[in-house]
């Protein structure tokens, strides 16, 4: 009689030290519970900054690491590099795709080279931003390497406050503000999972709108002209491929339909470690595509890989 197959041991990385720690804790908690339901042997790890201490926590060696980290350290290639050196397969994108996607100006250059529609903008110095001379309002100021709308400032025409000095780093990405609607497309492998429109309860889709219960509504599928819907899916998959992503990613868009039809799509960024919290977008997209949360988590584990 054949012996029963031993359950795959999965280490779920959650927490970390970035500005998105709380989001990561929530994502990791949900993923760990889902994987246990699917029969995996799961251990949860809150990785420290020290690589040696982190490596010690991966003893005994897991079969797969489920990377549920967000932001710096976990999403920018650092953890990926360590796991590559250790030869442990992990979920989501590899080192290069993770590092490039997290560097917004670099990612924009990759998208533009691939012929994808990006927003006009440039990296500006702290002095230029504080002088408000970079471009005519309205425009958006954002950190070059943060996620979850951390540190994003919208400067509107006629705004009666100056940009606070403590909000600005040495250099930041400044982009023209695109009016219209907020869209997102999750990509699973090389398959788009449909288009979601995000309607924030506040003035825009900031950190609270993303992660507070009731902070935003997700309209899935988005009510768009069929050609625009298909084009958003095409661009999302093309961006995933241009960066060299694997597993699951999520492409964020602005859709300017404030002028003549059919409007215009702008690719903002690709998130290589999209959230999996109760208010996150990827689980909603998967559900609409007939894929349960647990099935999605298991699919990511089974597709885990390690850079050569």
C-alpha beads as a LAMMPS data file, in Angstrom:
LAMMPS data file: protein, C-alpha beads

308 atoms
307 bonds

1 atom types
1 bond types

-500.0 500.0 xlo xhi
-500.0 500.0 ylo yhi
-500.0 500.0 zlo zhi

Masses

1 110.0

Atoms # bond

1 1 1 0.000 0.000 0.000
2 1 1 1.313 3.475 -0.913
3 1 1 2.159 5.633 2.075
4 1 1 0.115 8.837 2.390
5 1 1 1.832 11.888 0.935
6 1 1 3.390 14.138 3.550
7 1 1 1.801 17.597 3.734
8 1 1 3.879 20.320 2.100
9 1 1 5.474 22.553 4.737
10 1 1 4.800 26.245 4.004
11 1 1 6.374 29.171 5.856
12 1 1 4.122 32.240 5.605
13 1 1 6.096 35.472 5.952
14 1 1 3.992 38.212 7.510
15 1 1 4.656 41.511 9.267
16 1 1 8.161 42.715 8.535
17 1 1 9.385 46.243 9.146
18 1 1 7.902 48.391 6.374
19 1 1 5.240 51.091 6.612
20 1 1 2.789 48.401 5.448
21 1 1 3.423 46.052 8.376
22 1 1 -0.193 46.015 9.589
23 1 1 -1.493 45.209 6.108
24 1 1 1.022 42.375 5.824
25 1 1 -0.012 40.931 9.182
26 1 1 -3.617 40.837 7.982
27 1 1 -2.700 39.351 4.589
28 1 1 -0.497 36.698 6.172
29 1 1 -3.069 35.734 8.765
30 1 1 -5.698 35.086 6.120
31 1 1 -3.354 33.194 3.799
32 1 1 -2.049 30.984 6.624
33 1 1 -5.581 30.052 7.690
34 1 1 -6.593 29.295 4.101
35 1 1 -3.548 27.085 3.499
36 1 1 -4.197 25.124 6.709
37 1 1 -7.736 24.522 5.474
38 1 1 -6.221 23.075 2.280
39 1 1 -4.106 20.623 4.284
40 1 1 -0.713 22.335 4.241
41 1 1 1.625 22.254 7.246
42 1 1 1.907 25.992 7.923
43 1 1 4.283 27.983 10.120
44 1 1 3.970 31.766 10.393
45 1 1 7.134 33.878 10.534
46 1 1 7.556 37.592 11.274
47 1 1 10.947 38.153 9.614
48 1 1 13.549 40.348 11.325
49 1 1 15.890 42.683 9.439
50 1 1 18.950 40.565 10.234
51 1 1 19.476 37.981 7.447
52 1 1 21.149 35.448 9.757
53 1 1 18.286 35.656 12.254
54 1 1 15.805 35.289 9.393
55 1 1 17.625 32.231 8.028
56 1 1 17.536 30.664 11.498
57 1 1 13.747 31.001 11.535
58 1 1 13.628 28.975 8.309
59 1 1 15.057 25.950 10.111
60 1 1 13.837 23.296 9.666
61 1 1 13.713 24.231 6.003
62 1 1 10.201 24.695 4.553
63 1 1 9.218 23.296 1.173
64 1 1 7.853 26.686 0.116
65 1 1 7.803 30.241 1.445
66 1 1 4.537 32.119 1.011
67 1 1 5.593 35.750 0.832
68 1 1 2.809 37.813 2.396
69 1 1 5.055 40.803 3.079
70 1 1 4.304 44.261 1.688
71 1 1 6.510 47.285 1.141
72 1 1 10.220 47.639 1.699
73 1 1 12.174 44.553 2.624
74 1 1 9.551 42.098 1.480
75 1 1 8.383 43.448 -1.854
76 1 1 11.497 45.122 -3.253
77 1 1 13.782 42.144 -3.870
78 1 1 15.534 41.890 -0.495
79 1 1 13.687 38.853 0.842
80 1 1 13.670 37.366 -2.661
81 1 1 17.474 37.623 -2.825
82 1 1 17.860 35.838 0.519
83 1 1 15.497 33.045 -0.494
84 1 1 17.318 32.671 -3.813
85 1 1 20.613 32.208 -1.955
86 1 1 18.992 29.630 0.315
87 1 1 17.412 27.847 -2.648
88 1 1 13.901 27.938 -1.166
89 1 1 10.984 28.334 -3.638
90 1 1 8.700 31.292 -2.874
91 1 1 5.441 32.742 -4.126
92 1 1 4.991 35.846 -6.255
93 1 1 7.639 37.498 -8.411
94 1 1 11.388 36.981 -8.321
95 1 1 14.154 39.390 -7.368
96 1 1 14.414 41.474 -10.550
97 1 1 10.688 41.910 -11.215
98 1 1 10.110 42.765 -7.542
99 1 1 12.911 45.350 -7.444
100 1 1 11.909 47.033 -10.707
101 1 1 8.187 47.150 -9.898
102 1 1 8.914 48.730 -6.508
103 1 1 10.996 51.462 -8.171
104 1 1 8.141 53.418 -9.757
105 1 1 10.249 55.550 -12.149
106 1 1 12.102 52.463 -13.370
107 1 1 8.856 50.526 -13.805
108 1 1 7.374 53.428 -15.798
109 1 1 10.380 53.312 -18.119
110 1 1 9.828 49.586 -18.658
111 1 1 6.131 50.120 -19.382
112 1 1 6.825 52.976 -21.797
113 1 1 9.419 50.858 -23.630
114 1 1 6.762 48.146 -23.975
115 1 1 4.369 50.657 -25.547
116 1 1 1.997 50.802 -22.563
117 1 1 0.174 54.051 -21.680
118 1 1 1.761 55.801 -18.688
119 1 1 1.134 59.174 -17.037
120 1 1 3.424 62.109 -17.806
121 1 1 5.758 62.811 -14.919
122 1 1 9.306 62.890 -13.620
123 1 1 11.404 62.521 -10.510
124 1 1 11.741 65.900 -8.776
125 1 1 13.970 67.117 -5.985
126 1 1 12.731 68.142 -2.562
127 1 1 13.424 71.833 -3.337
128 1 1 11.476 71.687 -6.611
129 1 1 8.499 70.041 -4.935
130 1 1 8.413 72.474 -2.008
131 1 1 8.603 75.394 -4.434
132 1 1 5.643 73.843 -6.297
133 1 1 7.309 74.517 -9.655
134 1 1 7.420 70.993 -11.066
135 1 1 4.239 71.228 -13.123
136 1 1 0.906 72.989 -13.180
137 1 1 -1.710 71.714 -10.720
138 1 1 -3.399 69.358 -10.344
139 1 1 -0.616 66.808 -9.898
140 1 1 0.330 63.890 -7.677
141 1 1 3.478 63.591 -5.549
142 1 1 4.402 60.078 -4.463
143 1 1 7.393 58.222 -3.007
144 1 1 9.374 56.357 -5.651
145 1 1 9.389 53.121 -3.646
146 1 1 6.357 52.739 -1.378
147 1 1 3.016 50.968 -1.807
148 1 1 -0.541 51.140 -0.437
149 1 1 -0.700 54.885 -1.211
150 1 1 1.773 55.546 1.617
151 1 1 3.039 59.138 1.407
152 1 1 0.939 60.125 -1.635
153 1 1 -0.029 63.815 -1.907
154 1 1 -2.523 65.270 -4.387
155 1 1 -1.905 68.956 -5.117
156 1 1 -5.030 70.514 -6.571
157 1 1 -5.457 73.784 -8.413
158 1 1 -6.194 76.613 -5.992
159 1 1 -5.152 74.526 -2.994
160 1 1 -4.756 76.855 -0.027
161 1 1 -2.018 74.982 1.837
162 1 1 1.666 74.668 1.108
163 1 1 3.187 71.205 0.914
164 1 1 4.623 70.431 4.351
165 1 1 8.388 69.913 4.376
166 1 1 8.106 66.786 6.519
167 1 1 5.960 65.128 3.821
168 1 1 8.711 65.270 1.203
169 1 1 11.783 63.081 0.809
170 1 1 14.968 64.063 -1.023
171 1 1 13.329 63.146 -4.317
172 1 1 9.879 61.919 -5.277
173 1 1 7.876 61.048 -8.364
174 1 1 5.589 63.822 -9.618
175 1 1 2.867 62.955 -12.118
176 1 1 0.015 64.778 -13.788
177 1 1 -3.267 64.108 -11.979
178 1 1 -5.613 62.084 -14.182
179 1 1 -9.328 62.728 -13.610
180 1 1 -11.870 59.991 -13.983
181 1 1 -12.204 56.521 -12.479
182 1 1 -9.944 54.174 -10.510
183 1 1 -9.587 50.688 -12.016
184 1 1 -7.533 47.636 -11.190
185 1 1 -6.860 44.276 -12.840
186 1 1 -5.483 41.208 -11.063
187 1 1 -3.315 38.890 -13.151
188 1 1 -2.962 35.214 -12.232
189 1 1 -0.156 33.639 -14.214
190 1 1 -0.862 35.151 -17.610
191 1 1 -4.632 35.402 -17.123
192 1 1 -6.471 38.613 -16.278
193 1 1 -9.173 38.086 -13.647
194 1 1 -11.433 40.882 -14.825
195 1 1 -11.575 44.629 -14.208
196 1 1 -12.668 46.142 -10.892
197 1 1 -13.712 49.765 -10.443
198 1 1 -12.860 51.211 -7.041
199 1 1 -15.165 53.849 -5.611
200 1 1 -13.629 55.440 -2.517
201 1 1 -15.921 56.706 0.233
202 1 1 -13.604 59.691 0.762
203 1 1 -12.044 62.050 -1.738
204 1 1 -9.642 59.473 -3.189
205 1 1 -8.396 55.897 -2.802
206 1 1 -5.898 56.452 0.019
207 1 1 -4.565 54.048 2.688
208 1 1 -7.734 54.246 4.809
209 1 1 -9.980 53.686 1.788
210 1 1 -7.959 50.590 0.918
211 1 1 -7.872 48.921 4.323
212 1 1 -10.712 50.267 6.463
213 1 1 -13.958 48.314 6.403
214 1 1 -16.364 50.251 4.210
215 1 1 -13.590 52.555 2.998
216 1 1 -14.350 51.799 -0.633
217 1 1 -16.709 49.856 -2.869
218 1 1 -15.420 47.350 -5.427
219 1 1 -17.544 47.111 -8.569
220 1 1 -16.730 43.814 -10.220
221 1 1 -17.025 43.580 -13.130
222 1 1 -16.531 47.272 -13.808
223 1 1 -19.202 48.931 -15.943
224 1 1 -17.058 49.902 -18.930
225 1 1 -17.369 49.906 -22.712
226 1 1 -16.395 46.371 -23.817
227 1 1 -13.383 47.600 -25.783
228 1 1 -12.051 49.542 -22.768
229 1 1 -12.601 46.528 -20.472
230 1 1 -10.673 44.247 -22.830
231 1 1 -7.896 46.815 -23.252
232 1 1 -7.425 47.133 -19.471
233 1 1 -7.050 43.359 -19.219
234 1 1 -4.600 43.317 -22.140
235 1 1 -2.447 46.079 -20.651
236 1 1 -2.386 44.380 -17.229
237 1 1 -1.119 41.110 -18.702
238 1 1 1.383 42.971 -20.898
239 1 1 2.712 44.892 -17.876
240 1 1 3.005 41.629 -15.881
241 1 1 5.083 40.150 -18.706
242 1 1 7.156 43.294 -19.301
243 1 1 8.343 43.255 -15.687
244 1 1 8.898 39.494 -15.738
245 1 1 6.363 38.880 -12.960
246 1 1 5.196 35.446 -11.936
247 1 1 2.321 34.215 -9.804
248 1 1 -0.173 36.969 -8.990
249 1 1 0.199 40.690 -9.657
250 1 1 -2.215 43.620 -9.804
251 1 1 -2.148 46.518 -12.258
252 1 1 -3.670 49.853 -11.228
253 1 1 -5.171 52.304 -13.712
254 1 1 -6.851 55.647 -14.087
255 1 1 -9.567 55.787 -16.729
256 1 1 -10.269 59.315 -17.933
257 1 1 -13.797 59.283 -19.307
258 1 1 -14.441 62.922 -18.446
259 1 1 -14.151 64.046 -22.067
260 1 1 -15.098 62.450 -25.350
261 1 1 -15.923 58.730 -25.462
262 1 1 -14.479 56.171 -25.163
263 1 1 -11.971 57.795 -22.777
264 1 1 -8.352 56.876 -22.134
265 1 1 -6.613 54.358 -19.878
266 1 1 -3.402 55.156 -18.001
267 1 1 -1.314 52.456 -16.322
268 1 1 -0.161 53.728 -12.913
269 1 1 1.813 50.808 -11.482
270 1 1 2.007 47.064 -10.956
271 1 1 1.928 45.591 -7.462
272 1 1 3.879 42.324 -7.293
273 1 1 2.683 41.550 -3.738
274 1 1 -0.987 42.605 -3.806
275 1 1 -2.910 42.539 -0.562
276 1 1 -4.966 39.531 0.473
277 1 1 -6.826 41.129 3.387
278 1 1 -10.631 40.988 3.859
279 1 1 -10.917 44.346 2.036
280 1 1 -8.355 43.604 -0.707
281 1 1 -8.995 43.596 -4.441
282 1 1 -7.328 40.383 -5.633
283 1 1 -9.578 38.062 -3.579
284 1 1 -12.620 39.905 -4.966
285 1 1 -11.349 39.494 -8.530
286 1 1 -10.630 35.807 -7.993
287 1 1 -14.068 35.222 -6.471
288 1 1 -15.724 36.872 -9.483
289 1 1 -13.689 34.512 -11.697
290 1 1 -14.925 31.479 -9.738
291 1 1 -11.733 30.983 -7.690
292 1 1 -12.031 30.795 -3.919
293 1 1 -9.580 32.507 -1.555
294 1 1 -8.176 29.133 -0.447
295 1 1 -7.833 27.924 -4.040
296 1 1 -5.950 31.092 -4.956
297 1 1 -3.532 30.695 -2.026
298 1 1 -2.932 27.023 -2.881
299 1 1 -2.341 27.893 -6.550
300 1 1 0.354 30.357 -5.505
301 1 1 2.048 27.762 -3.309
302 1 1 2.041 25.132 -6.048
303 1 1 3.516 27.624 -8.515
304 1 1 6.287 28.807 -6.183
305 1 1 9.753 29.060 -7.695
306 1 1 13.279 30.205 -6.939
307 1 1 15.456 32.326 -9.246
308 1 1 18.310 30.352 -10.784

Bonds

1 1 1 2
2 1 2 3
3 1 3 4
4 1 4 5
5 1 5 6
6 1 6 7
7 1 7 8
8 1 8 9
9 1 9 10
10 1 10 11
11 1 11 12
12 1 12 13
13 1 13 14
14 1 14 15
15 1 15 16
16 1 16 17
17 1 17 18
18 1 18 19
19 1 19 20
20 1 20 21
21 1 21 22
22 1 22 23
23 1 23 24
24 1 24 25
25 1 25 26
26 1 26 27
27 1 27 28
28 1 28 29
29 1 29 30
30 1 30 31
31 1 31 32
32 1 32 33
33 1 33 34
34 1 34 35
35 1 35 36
36 1 36 37
37 1 37 38
38 1 38 39
39 1 39 40
40 1 40 41
41 1 41 42
42 1 42 43
43 1 43 44
44 1 44 45
45 1 45 46
46 1 46 47
47 1 47 48
48 1 48 49
49 1 49 50
50 1 50 51
51 1 51 52
52 1 52 53
53 1 53 54
54 1 54 55
55 1 55 56
56 1 56 57
57 1 57 58
58 1 58 59
59 1 59 60
60 1 60 61
61 1 61 62
62 1 62 63
63 1 63 64
64 1 64 65
65 1 65 66
66 1 66 67
67 1 67 68
68 1 68 69
69 1 69 70
70 1 70 71
71 1 71 72
72 1 72 73
73 1 73 74
74 1 74 75
75 1 75 76
76 1 76 77
77 1 77 78
78 1 78 79
79 1 79 80
80 1 80 81
81 1 81 82
82 1 82 83
83 1 83 84
84 1 84 85
85 1 85 86
86 1 86 87
87 1 87 88
88 1 88 89
89 1 89 90
90 1 90 91
91 1 91 92
92 1 92 93
93 1 93 94
94 1 94 95
95 1 95 96
96 1 96 97
97 1 97 98
98 1 98 99
99 1 99 100
100 1 100 101
101 1 101 102
102 1 102 103
103 1 103 104
104 1 104 105
105 1 105 106
106 1 106 107
107 1 107 108
108 1 108 109
109 1 109 110
110 1 110 111
111 1 111 112
112 1 112 113
113 1 113 114
114 1 114 115
115 1 115 116
116 1 116 117
117 1 117 118
118 1 118 119
119 1 119 120
120 1 120 121
121 1 121 122
122 1 122 123
123 1 123 124
124 1 124 125
125 1 125 126
126 1 126 127
127 1 127 128
128 1 128 129
129 1 129 130
130 1 130 131
131 1 131 132
132 1 132 133
133 1 133 134
134 1 134 135
135 1 135 136
136 1 136 137
137 1 137 138
138 1 138 139
139 1 139 140
140 1 140 141
141 1 141 142
142 1 142 143
143 1 143 144
144 1 144 145
145 1 145 146
146 1 146 147
147 1 147 148
148 1 148 149
149 1 149 150
150 1 150 151
151 1 151 152
152 1 152 153
153 1 153 154
154 1 154 155
155 1 155 156
156 1 156 157
157 1 157 158
158 1 158 159
159 1 159 160
160 1 160 161
161 1 161 162
162 1 162 163
163 1 163 164
164 1 164 165
165 1 165 166
166 1 166 167
167 1 167 168
168 1 168 169
169 1 169 170
170 1 170 171
171 1 171 172
172 1 172 173
173 1 173 174
174 1 174 175
175 1 175 176
176 1 176 177
177 1 177 178
178 1 178 179
179 1 179 180
180 1 180 181
181 1 181 182
182 1 182 183
183 1 183 184
184 1 184 185
185 1 185 186
186 1 186 187
187 1 187 188
188 1 188 189
189 1 189 190
190 1 190 191
191 1 191 192
192 1 192 193
193 1 193 194
194 1 194 195
195 1 195 196
196 1 196 197
197 1 197 198
198 1 198 199
199 1 199 200
200 1 200 201
201 1 201 202
202 1 202 203
203 1 203 204
204 1 204 205
205 1 205 206
206 1 206 207
207 1 207 208
208 1 208 209
209 1 209 210
210 1 210 211
211 1 211 212
212 1 212 213
213 1 213 214
214 1 214 215
215 1 215 216
216 1 216 217
217 1 217 218
218 1 218 219
219 1 219 220
220 1 220 221
221 1 221 222
222 1 222 223
223 1 223 224
224 1 224 225
225 1 225 226
226 1 226 227
227 1 227 228
228 1 228 229
229 1 229 230
230 1 230 231
231 1 231 232
232 1 232 233
233 1 233 234
234 1 234 235
235 1 235 236
236 1 236 237
237 1 237 238
238 1 238 239
239 1 239 240
240 1 240 241
241 1 241 242
242 1 242 243
243 1 243 244
244 1 244 245
245 1 245 246
246 1 246 247
247 1 247 248
248 1 248 249
249 1 249 250
250 1 250 251
251 1 251 252
252 1 252 253
253 1 253 254
254 1 254 255
255 1 255 256
256 1 256 257
257 1 257 258
258 1 258 259
259 1 259 260
260 1 260 261
261 1 261 262
262 1 262 263
263 1 263 264
264 1 264 265
265 1 265 266
266 1 266 267
267 1 267 268
268 1 268 269
269 1 269 270
270 1 270 271
271 1 271 272
272 1 272 273
273 1 273 274
274 1 274 275
275 1 275 276
276 1 276 277
277 1 277 278
278 1 278 279
279 1 279 280
280 1 280 281
281 1 281 282
282 1 282 283
283 1 283 284
284 1 284 285
285 1 285 286
286 1 286 287
287 1 287 288
288 1 288 289
289 1 289 290
290 1 290 291
291 1 291 292
292 1 292 293
293 1 293 294
294 1 294 295
295 1 295 296
296 1 296 297
297 1 297 298
298 1 298 299
299 1 299 300
300 1 300 301
301 1 301 302
302 1 302 303
303 1 303 304
304 1 304 305
305 1 305 306
306 1 306 307
307 1 307 308
